[in-house]
Amino acid sequence: MSCLARIQRALARTWRAEGGAVTIEFVIIFPFVLSLLLMSIDSGITQLRQVFLHRAVDLAVREVRLGRTNDADRMSDLICARTAMLPGCRQKIAVEMQPINTETFDGLDAPNQCVDRETEIAPALVFDPGAGEQELMLIRVCVIADPFVRLTGYVSALPMNEDGDYVLVSNSVFVMEPR
């Protein structure tokens, strides 16, 4: 038997062998299933962070309505102290408060301004709690959160900035009560 015939027979046996069929399926399917699992966990954590941020903003707004605080730094501290789901919150938060003109409702559609961690510059925001009685006030809070898996935001359409970090926003409106 010639060498060429032996090589052909060995290749034919290898081609018909089914020993690695399960391994090939595993190699093809496992990365997809693992990425789906990690994206589900990341989406869940991000949604949980959003809920905690809304709750913390509601509690901080209550402090403002009661007249216990009237500056942006204190407001940021109140919000960050009430949510453990946002590590490093104090460096990633931007708080804006302004009166709303009830005749024109200007400013409600303005884009949220968030902290840019690359430049270390916080946006210049309005924080004006000294409004008159019975005036409608808008509070906007924006926090930058690190994703667990960078791919998740692109797939699930979660709001992200240009650096690939999640942008968590909470808005609240209240009426300034008489003191």
N, C-alpha and C positions, 0 to 999 in steps of 0.2 A: 504494500500500500504506500502510495506516495505521500510525501510530506504535505502537499497541497490538499489531498483528499482528507487527511487527518485534521487539518486546520478547518476545512469546510464542515466536517462532522462535529467538531468541537464548537464551532460557532452556531451550528444548527441546534445543538443541545442547549447552549446558553440562551439562544433566542426563544426556545420553547419553555425554558424553566420559569416557574411561577414563584420561586422562593422570595423574591424581593417585592412582590406586588403590593403587599400591605404597607411596606416601608415607603414606597413611592406615594401612595395615597395619603399617608400620614404627613410626609414632607410637603405635599401640596396643600392639604387642608389645615394643618395645625397652625401655621402663621395667620391665616385668615380668622380662625376661631379665637386664637389668643388676642389678636388685635381687636376683635369685636368685644371680647371680655374687658380688655383694658379701656376701650373707649366707653363702654357702659359704666364702668367704675368712675372714670373721669367725668362723664356727664352727670352722674349722680352726685359726686362731690361738689361739682360746680353749682348744681341746682340747690344743694344744701347750703352752700356758702351764700347764694343769693337770698334764700329764705332767712338765714341768720342776719344778713345785712338789712333786710327790710324790717325785721323785728327790732334790731338795734337802733335803726333810724326812727322808728315809731316811739321807742322809749326815750330817745334823746329829744325828739320834737316835743314830747310831753314836758320835759324839763324846761324847754324854751318857753312853751305856753304858760307854764307856772311862774316864769320869771326867775328861775334859778340859774340860768346861764345866758350870756349874751355875746360870746365871742367864738370865732371859728376854731381856735385851738382847743378850747374847752369842749366844744361840740364834737370835734374829732376824737378827743380823749374819751368822751362818753360813749361814742359809737364803737370805738375799738375795744373798750373795756367790756362791752356787752356781747362781743362775738369772738369766740375762740377759734372759729373756723378760718379766720383770715390772719395767718402768721405774718408778722411785720406790717401790720395794718397801718400803723402811725406814719410810716414812710411812703405808703402807697395810696393814701386817701386825699381826696379833694372835696371840700364842703362849700357849697354856695347857697346863700339865702338872700332873697330879694322880694320886695313887695310886688304884687301883680296889679296892674291897672285893670280894673274891672270894666272899663269902657271899651278898651281896645284889645286887652289880653296879650299885649306885646311881651315878648321874651319867653313865652311858653314853648315855642318851637326851636329855640336856640340850641345848638349842639352841646352835649355835655363835655365839660373840660376835665381831663384826667391828668394825673401826674405822669410826666415822661421820665422813666427811670434811667434812660440812657444819658440825658443831659443834666439830671439832678436839679432841674428847675421846675418849681411848682407854678401852675398857671395863676395869673392874677384874677382872683374871684371876688365877687361882691358878697359881703356878709353884713346885712343891714337889719338887725333886730329892733332898731329904734323906731319902728313904724308907729303910726298912730293907732288909736283904738279901732277895733272892728275892721282892720285892714287885712286883706287876703295876702298870705305869705307863701312863697314857694321855696322849698329846700331841695337841693339836688346834691346827691352824694355819689361820687365815682371812686371805685377801688379797683386797682389792678391786681389780679390774682394769677399765680403761676399755674400752668396746666400740668397735669400728671403725665399725660402723653400729648406731645405736640400735634399729632395727627388728628386728634379728636375734633378740634374746633373747625377744621376745614370740612370734615365729613358731616358734622351735626349742625353746622351753621350757627354756632354760638358766637356772640359778639366778641371780636378780637381786635387788638391794635396791630400796628405794622410790625411789632416785635414778636408776635405770636402769643401774647399774654391775653388772658380773658379780661374783659371790661365788664365789671359788675356795677350796675347803676340802680339807685333807688331814689325815687322822687316822692315828695310828700307836700301836701298843701294844708294849711290851717288858717284859722282866723285869729288874729292877735286880740286877745281878750282884754277888757279894761282891768286896770290894776287897782 
